[in-house]
Amino acid sequence: MYMNGTVVKKGDTIELSYTGMVDNEIFDTTDEELAKKEGIYKENLKYGPITIMLGAGHIIKGLEEELIGKEVEYEGNVEIPPKKGFGDYKEDLKMLIPINKIKEDATPGMRVMVDGKIGTIERVVGRRALVDFNLPLAGKVLKYNYKIVRKIEDPIEQIKSLIKVYVNKDVDEVEISEDNIASIYVSYELSIDRQWMVFKKSIADDLLDNLDLKEVKYIERYRKTEKSDENDE
């Protein structure tokens, strides 16, 4: 197995490809062809290596710990216990919920939101539904095959990549001054994007925690549009 000698550490931004399995069944993968073959392909997902910042909690704890200290281009596999995956299964997170609190027609297997919590309907009992609020993979031992594709070295590319991770959109421009202040230029369209408004604080926190920056500025950019003269002939 060829590796380039560069070891990844907490705070590094990397591209990662992986396939996750539980009970010998694939539940997640970055490989488009494999997803189609296994019947888990999703049209709205972009396949291929994902960009993550190690230490920022972008992936489950067990996989993140496995990656730190490995070399770029390393390929491996790991078994992850529930505590470092999606948590232990808790029986007290199964609750009987009145049907009138569930807007949709309640059927077993349906994912629903109740009082801000997402759960899965196990069964319907009269006018109540038994809802399991555990994460779908809680209590499961997970197995991952993975490859550290590359380490992103350029800080401007790191910033752009992190923003893409959170909101799946591009920013106009990024500048980093000599005194380590990052200026991120944001279009009007992005500035009113719902995901951007929710995650821009988290993006700034990740950048300040993991890059050599002392300040992050978001600068909204508005451009003048030329208006045509209706009287021109």
C-alpha positions in Angstrom: 0.0 0.0 0.0 1.5 3.3 -1.1 1.4 6.2 1.4 3.1 9.6 0.9 4.4 10.0 4.5 2.2 13.0 5.5 0.5 12.2 8.8 -2.9 13.8 9.5 -3.7 15.4 12.8 -6.5 17.2 14.6 -7.3 20.4 12.8 -6.3 19.1 9.4 -8.8 19.3 6.5 -8.9 16.1 4.5 -10.8 14.3 1.8 -12.1 10.9 2.8 -13.8 8.1 1.0 -15.5 5.4 3.0 -18.1 2.6 3.2 -20.0 2.0 6.4 -21.6 -1.4 7.3 -23.7 -2.7 10.1 -24.6 -6.4 10.5 -22.8 -7.0 7.2 -25.1 -4.6 5.3 -23.9 -1.3 3.8 -25.8 1.7 5.2 -23.6 4.5 3.8 -20.9 5.0 1.2 -19.2 7.7 -0.8 -19.0 5.2 -3.8 -21.8 6.0 -6.2 -21.7 2.7 -8.1 -21.6 0.7 -4.8 -24.6 2.8 -3.5 -26.6 1.9 -6.7 -25.6 -1.8 -6.5 -26.7 -2.0 -2.8 -30.0 -0.1 -3.4 -29.1 2.8 -1.1 -28.5 5.4 -3.8 -30.0 8.8 -3.2 -30.5 11.3 -6.1 -30.0 14.4 -3.9 -26.5 13.3 -2.6 -23.2 14.1 -4.3 -21.0 11.1 -4.3 -17.2 10.9 -4.1 -14.8 11.7 -1.3 -16.1 14.0 1.4 -14.3 16.9 3.0 -14.0 17.0 6.8 -12.0 18.9 9.4 -10.6 16.5 11.9 -11.6 17.4 15.4 -14.6 19.4 14.4 -17.1 16.5 14.9 -18.0 16.2 11.2 -18.0 12.4 11.5 -18.6 10.0 14.3 -16.0 9.9 17.1 -14.7 6.4 16.5 -13.9 7.0 12.9 -12.4 10.4 13.6 -10.1 8.9 16.2 -9.1 6.1 13.8 -8.0 8.6 11.2 -5.8 10.8 13.4 -2.2 9.7 13.1 -2.6 7.9 9.8 -0.8 8.9 6.6 -2.4 10.4 3.5 -3.4 7.7 1.0 -3.7 5.2 3.9 -6.5 2.6 3.4 -7.8 0.7 6.3 -10.8 -0.6 8.2 -12.1 -0.2 11.7 -14.8 -1.6 14.0 -16.6 1.0 16.1 -18.5 0.3 19.3 -21.8 2.0 19.9 -20.4 4.5 22.5 -18.1 5.9 19.7 -20.7 5.6 17.0 -24.3 6.6 17.3 -24.6 5.9 21.1 -26.1 3.1 23.2 -29.6 2.0 22.7 -31.9 3.4 25.4 -35.3 1.8 26.1 -36.5 4.9 27.9 -36.4 6.7 24.5 -39.4 4.6 23.3 -42.6 6.5 24.1 -46.3 6.2 23.4 -47.4 9.4 21.6 -51.0 10.4 20.9 -51.9 10.2 17.2 -53.1 13.8 17.2 -49.5 14.9 17.8 -48.4 13.3 14.6 -49.5 15.2 11.5 -49.0 12.4 9.0 -50.9 9.1 8.8 -49.1 7.1 11.4 -47.7 3.8 10.0 -44.9 1.6 11.3 -41.4 2.6 10.0 -42.4 6.2 9.4 -39.9 8.9 10.6 -41.8 11.7 12.5 -41.0 14.8 14.5 -42.6 15.2 17.9 -41.9 18.2 20.1 -38.7 18.9 18.1 -37.4 15.3 18.4 -37.2 12.9 15.5 -38.2 9.3 16.0 -39.4 6.1 14.2 -42.9 4.7 14.6 -42.6 1.1 15.8 -46.3 0.3 15.9 -49.7 2.0 16.3 -51.8 1.0 19.4 -55.4 2.4 19.1 -55.1 6.2 19.1 -51.4 6.2 20.1 -48.2 5.4 18.4 -45.1 3.8 19.9 -42.3 6.0 18.8 -38.6 5.1 19.1 -36.5 8.3 19.6 -33.2 6.4 19.5 -31.0 7.1 16.5 -31.6 4.4 13.8 -28.1 3.0 14.4 -28.0 3.4 18.2 -26.6 0.3 19.9 -25.0 -1.0 16.7 -21.4 -2.0 16.1 -20.3 -0.3 13.0 -17.6 -1.3 10.5 -15.9 1.2 8.1 -13.6 0.7 5.2 -11.9 4.0 4.4 -9.2 5.8 2.5 -7.6 9.1 3.3 -7.5 10.6 -0.2 -5.6 13.8 0.4 -4.9 16.5 2.9 -5.9 20.0 1.9 -2.9 22.3 2.7 -4.0 25.7 1.3 -5.9 27.6 4.0 -8.1 29.4 1.5 -9.1 26.0 0.0 -9.7 24.7 3.5 -12.1 27.6 4.2 -14.0 27.1 0.9 -14.2 23.4 1.5 -15.6 23.7 5.0 -18.3 26.1 3.8 -19.2 23.6 1.1 -19.5 20.9 3.7 -22.0 22.9 5.7 -24.1 24.6 3.1 -23.1 22.9 -0.2 -22.6 26.3 -1.8 -19.6 28.4 -2.9 -18.5 31.8 -1.6 -17.4 34.6 -3.9 -13.9 35.1 -2.5 -11.7 34.4 0.5 -8.8 36.5 1.6 -6.4 36.0 4.5 -4.5 39.0 5.7 -0.9 39.0 7.1 -2.3 39.3 10.6 -4.4 36.2 10.2 -7.8 37.7 9.6 -10.0 35.8 7.1 -12.4 37.8 5.0 -15.1 35.8 3.4 -17.1 37.5 0.7 -20.7 36.4 0.5 -23.1 37.0 -2.3 -26.6 38.3 -1.5 -28.1 35.0 -2.6 -26.0 33.1 -0.1 -26.5 35.7 2.7 -30.3 34.9 2.7 -29.9 31.2 2.4 -31.5 29.4 5.3 -28.6 26.9 5.8 -26.1 29.7 5.7 -28.0 31.7 8.4 -28.1 28.6 10.6 -24.5 27.4 10.2 -22.3 30.5 9.6 -21.5 30.8 13.3 -20.5 27.1 13.4 -18.3 27.6 10.3 -16.5 30.5 12.0 -16.1 28.5 15.2 -14.5 25.6 13.3 -12.2 27.9 11.4 -11.0 29.7 14.6 -10.6 26.5 16.5 -8.6 24.6 13.8 -6.8 27.1 11.6 -4.2 29.7 12.5 -6.8 32.6 12.4 -7.6 35.2 15.0 -10.7 36.6 13.3 -13.3 35.6 10.7 -15.2 38.3 8.8 -18.2 37.8 6.6 -18.6 40.5 4.1 -21.9 40.7 2.1 -21.3 41.7 -1.4 -23.9 43.6 -3.5 -23.2 44.5 -7.1 -24.7 47.2 -9.2 -26.8 45.9 -12.0 -27.0 48.0 -15.2 -30.5 49.1 -16.0 -31.5 49.5 -19.6 -33.0 52.8 -20.7 -36.5 52.1 -22.0 -36.3 55.2 -24.2 -33.2 53.9 -26.0 -34.0 52.7 -29.5 
